[in-house]
Amino acid sequence: MAPGSCRRSIFPIEPFGQLSVNESHHIPAGGKTVNDIEQAAQLSVGRACGFAGFGIAMTVLGLSFDPVMAAKIGAVLSLGLTLTLLINASRAHQTPHETTEVWLLIDRKSRPPAHHASRIINDARRFAMLWFARWSAASSALFASIAILLALARTP
C-alpha cells in the first residue's frame, strides 16, 4: 500500500488521520488496531440505536389503525433519535473513555495506553454516532414523506 493512502474504513470520513493507515497498524504500545476500535464503537452505538429503532417500530405498529398518525409519530420519534445522537456526538469528548462500552468491549491485554485511548475511543464513538444519526435522519424524512403522501391520498 502506498505511504499516503488509507485503506477503506467503515466510516465515510477517515477520523484518525495517520493512525489508520492499514489493517496491521497498531496503536502504539497497544494490541488493537484502530479498525477494531472503530468496529467496537459501531457495535456499541448500533446496539443502542437498534433498541431505539425497535421501540419506534413497535410504536408505529401499535398505531397502525391510523396510518397517517403512525407515520407522523415515526417521523417525530426518528427525529428525536437523530437529535439525541447529534447531542451525544457533540459531547463525546467530555466522556471519560474508561466509562464507555467501547472500552469494555476491548480486551484488557490489548487496550491502548491512556494517552492515546481517550482520543481514539471518543473519536470512534463520535463518528459512529454521526453515522447512525445520518441514517436516523433519513428514516425520519422517509416517515414524513409517507405521512404526507398518505394524507394527500386520503383527501377527496
N, C-alpha and C positions, 0 to 999 in steps of 0.2 A: 504494500500500500504506500502511496506517495506520502512524503512527510507532511504536507499541508492538508491532506484530505482527511475527512472524517467519515467513518462508516455510518450507515443509516441507523438512527436511534429510533426508539418508539415515540419520541416527541417530534413535533413538526419543526421545532427550533432546537438547535444544539445548546442545551442550557449550561454546559460546564466548560465550554471553550476547549482548552488544551487537555483537560482531564479525560475526555472520552475519545481519544484518537483511534483506538481499535479495541477489539474484544480482549486481547491479552494484557492491556494496560491496567495495572493495579494501582489503587490509591497508595501513596507512599506509606510503608510500614503496615499495610492492612492486606487482608486476603481477598476482599471482594472487589470486583470490577465496578466501575460506575454504572454500567448497564445493569448489573444485578441490583444495585440500589434503586435505579430507575424503575425496574420491574417490581420491586417491593413497594415502592411508592404507588405505582399504578394499581397493584393489588389492594393496598390499604384504602386508597381513595375510591377505587372501583367497587370495593365491597360496601362501603358506606353509601355510595350512590346507587348501588343495586338495591339495598334495603329501602332507600327513599323512593326509588322508581317503583318498587313493588307496592309500597304504600300508595303512591299516586295511581298506579294501575288499578288497585283494589277500590280506591275511592271512585275513580271513573267508572269502573264496572258496577259499583253499587248504585251509581246514578244513571244507569243505562236506560231507565224508564223515560228519561228526558235527555235525548242525545245532545241537544244544544247546550243545556246546562252542564252536562258531563264534560263536553269539550271545553267549555269556558273554565270550569274548575280545573281540568287537566292543564290548561294553559297557565292559570294563575299559580298552581302548585309547582309546575315545572319552572316557572319564572322565579318562584321563591327559592327553589333548589339552586338555580343559577346564581341568584344574589348571595345566597349563603356560601356557595363555593367561591365566588369572587371576593367576598369579605374575608373568608378564611385564607385565601391565597395571598391577599394583601397583608395579612398578619402572620404569615408562615414563618418569617424570620424572627418573630418575637417568641416563638415557641422553643423551649429547650429541647434539643434533639433527643435527649435521654427519655423524654416522656412521650415520644411518638410511637405509633405502632410499627413504623418502618424500622426503628432502632431495635424493637423486639423481634422483628422478623429476621434480622441479620444474626447469624451465628456469633456467639460471644468471641470465639477464637479469630474470626475473620472481620471483626468490626474495625473500621478505620480509626486512626487516632483522633482524639477530641478536637484538636485544632483544625482538622480537615472535615470531620464528621458533621459539625454543625452546619457549615455552608453547603456541603454536598447533599445532606439529607433534606434540609429545609428547601433547597432549590428544587430537588426532585419532587418533593411534596407540592410545592408551588406550581410547577409545570404540570403535574398530574391533575391538580385541582382546576387549572385553567383549561386543560384538555377536556375534562368532563364538563366544565361549565359551558364550553362551546357546544357540546352535544346536548346538554340540557336546554340551552337557549334555542337550539334548532328544534327540539321536541316541543318547546313552548310555542314557537312560531307555527309548527305543524298543527298543534291543538287549536290555536287561534284561527288558522286558516280553515280548519274543519268546522269550527263553530260558525264562522262567517258563511261558509258555503251551505251548511245545514239551515242557518237562519234564512238565507236567501231562498232556499228550496222550499221552506215552509211557508213563506209569504205568498198569498194568492196573486 
